[in-house]
Amino acid sequence: MTTGLQIAFDTADPHAQAAFWAAALGYEVEDHTAIVDQLVAAGRLPEAETLTRDGRRCFADVATCRDSSGGRPRLFFQRVPEPKSAKNRVHLDLHVGPENVDAEVERLLDLGATKGWETADRGPRTITLYDPEGNEFCVS
């Protein structure tokens, strides 16, 4: 048996988060137009639960992005009503190599991340950043 892996994020703005992480990881935002159109036509999804973004019809409360090669996990973003209230219990670590850390951190900051802190207390130099909604992730 093979187990697939998808990482799910609770978020206030699933489409903005999917766009940030797609850019951060070199992923592509998935196009849900066909399934959204099909569900609306079948009466299974109300128009009020859809929106148009970048010229594509999509779910209002869900967005996803994926690695086009299929080698890395899919990311799933779902709108929740409550804001983030504590440190993440799970976070992503982006391993880019010591020679690339500074450039990658700058690139991610330009995409909308903010810097948290830097450490080397458990091995390689690691910089903790926050995505646009305040979720921690590390670059090393």
N, C-alpha and C positions, 0 to 999 in steps of 0.2 A: 504494500500500500504506500502511495506517495501522498504526503500532506502538503498542500499548497499554503502559501503564507500571504496574507494581506494585513497591512498595519492600518488600524482605524484611529482617527483623531476626532474628538469632540471639538466643535468650533462654533464661533459666532458667525463666521463668513466662510462657508465651505469653498466657494469659488475663488476667493482671494488666496486662501491657504493652498488650494490645489495649484494655482498659478505660481505661487512662491516656491513650493516644493518641486514642481516640475522644472522651473528654472534652476533651482539650487542643485538638483540631481541630474539634470540632462534628461528628464522624463518628458512625456507628452501628456497634456490634459486630454482625457478621453472624451470623445464626442458621443453623447447619449441621444442625439436628435432622433434617430430611427426608433429606439425603444420608447422614448417619450411620446413621439407621434403615434406610435402603435397603441400605447396605453390610453392616451387621450381619446383616440378614435374608438376604442373599445369601451369607453366609459369607465375605465378602471382608475384613471388619474384625472382629477379635476384641473381645469385650466389654471385655477388659482394656485396650484402647487407646481407650476412651471414658470420659467422665465427665459428670456433670450439674452445670451451673453456671447459677445464676439460673433454675432450673426448666427449663432446656433441655439436651437431650442434645448433646454435642459431642465433637470429637476431643480426646484427652488432650494431644497434643503440638503442636497447631496451633490458632491463632486468627487471625481477620482482622477488620479494620474498614474501612469505606468511607464515602465522601462520598455521601450519599443523592441529591444532584443529579447525580452521575456526572462532575463537572467536574475532580475532583482524583484523584490516584493512590490506589489501594487499598493498604493496609498489611497485610503478611503476617508473622506471628510464628511461628517454629518453635523448639521446644525443642532445645537442644544440651547435651551433657554438660559442656563446659568453660566456666569463667567468662570474662568479659571480661578481657583481659590487657593491652590497650594503648589508646592514643587511637584513636577512630574514624577510618577512612580516608574515610568518607562521613558526612555529618550533615545534618539538616534545618535550614533557616533559615525561621523564621516571621516574615513581614513584616507588622507591625501598624500601622506609622506612628509617628513620634516622639512624638506626643501620647498614644499608647496603650501605650507600652512598660512604664511602671511598673505600671499596672493589670494588664496581661497577665502580667507576671512574677509579681506577687502571686497572681493566679489560678492560675497553673501551680505555684507553690510550695504553695498550698493543696491542689492535686491530688496532690502527692507529689514534685514536682521539687525539686532542691536547686541553690543558686546556685554557679556556678564563678567567673567573673570578668566584668569590664566593660571595654570598650575603645571607642575612637573613632578609632583610628589609621589606619583605611582607609576613612573616610567616616562613615556614620551611627553614632550611639551604638548599640552592640550588647552585649547581655548574654548570656553563655554559661551555660546551665543544664545539669543532668544529669537524665535521666529516672530512674524508680525503680531501674533496673538500672545506672545510671552512664553511659549513652550521652549524649554531648554533643549539644546542639542550641542554636541561637542565636535570640534575639528582637531584632528591630530595627524 
